[in-house]
């Protein structure tokens, strides 16, 4: 059985993708795909595996071994049932937004998190998919969701820390390759595929799902300025923008100088990916998404035998 592991990242239209996959579960099954979304991965199946490395205890290690055993049993059961492939999608496998904000770092210790998963996928073909997003928008969206939860506005120091933090998408991708050295890694830009879950599935699964219903909905967007103003007033905070002035639709907490720095780092990541990502990943820009069939799989990196789906 081939494994398609979708790792997010957070704030990149994952809920939209989940609803698409759930709505098209029958089409997935007809094409030989089983599906594990967060409601499955977080129901106890991976209980011992999804935890910040710095907080792991001996008991967590015992739970991790039990989780690995359960996953391997479930994979074998799915295979006996005739499934050729399994799609797993859960961005919390690489961390979470709250931890990123607390640490002012982009998925710290990601490689240690994923190394705990590696035994579950032993001897199986593995494709890892991740969506990346411009840092000014990524961090602004993460902060907006925190404000929406009533956790207050970011201070100037936090915005400076987020602007100058040293981890970028190329570091995330290198960590994935380090933790899962036999995986094929596929990367696409949020800016191109947000609200296009059918095309996202085509990129991740390398196939066009026959009979799938195409949806262009975009769920759980970060709250706009008017919504954030209402939340601030409800929490006893001053509004972000005076109600007497026209309000911008989107909240952007970063200054123009912050945005310049953050966008420059994103451009460096994109340039690295377009130049081949040191052979670690394949970048699909997403303008015109098509199934990808490499002429020479030996050049892709890492897999000893081809994935079965889409071939």
HELIX and SHEET records of a PDB file:
HELIX    1   1 UNK A   14  UNK A   23  1                                  10    
HELIX    2   2 UNK A   25  UNK A   30  1                                   6    
HELIX    3   3 UNK A   38  UNK A   40  1                                   3    
HELIX    4   4 UNK A   41  UNK A   45  3                                   5    
HELIX    5   5 UNK A   53  UNK A   55  5                                   3    
HELIX    6   6 UNK A   58  UNK A   80  1                                  23    
HELIX    7   7 UNK A   91  UNK A   94  5                                   4    
HELIX    8   8 UNK A   97  UNK A  103  1                                   7    
HELIX    9   9 UNK A  110  UNK A  115  1                                   6    
HELIX   10  10 UNK A  118  UNK A  121  5                                   4    
HELIX   11  11 UNK A  135  UNK A  148  1                                  14    
HELIX   12  12 UNK A  156  UNK A  164  1                                   9    
HELIX   13  13 UNK A  169  UNK A  179  1                                  11    
HELIX   14  14 UNK A  190  UNK A  193  1                                   4    
HELIX   15  15 UNK A  197  UNK A  205  1                                   9    
HELIX   16  16 UNK A  225  UNK A  234  1                                  10    
HELIX   17  17 UNK A  256  UNK A  274  1                                  19    
HELIX   18  18 UNK A  277  UNK A  279  5                                   3    
HELIX   19  19 UNK A  297  UNK A  299  5                                   3    
SHEET    1   A 6 UNK A  33  UNK A  36  0                                        
SHEET    2   A 6 UNK A  85  UNK A  89  1                                        
SHEET    3   A 6 UNK A   2  UNK A   6  1                                        
SHEET    4   A 6 UNK A 126  UNK A 132  1                                        
SHEET    5   A 6 UNK A 183  UNK A 189  1                                        
SHEET    6   A 6 UNK A 282  UNK A 284  1                                        
END                                                                             
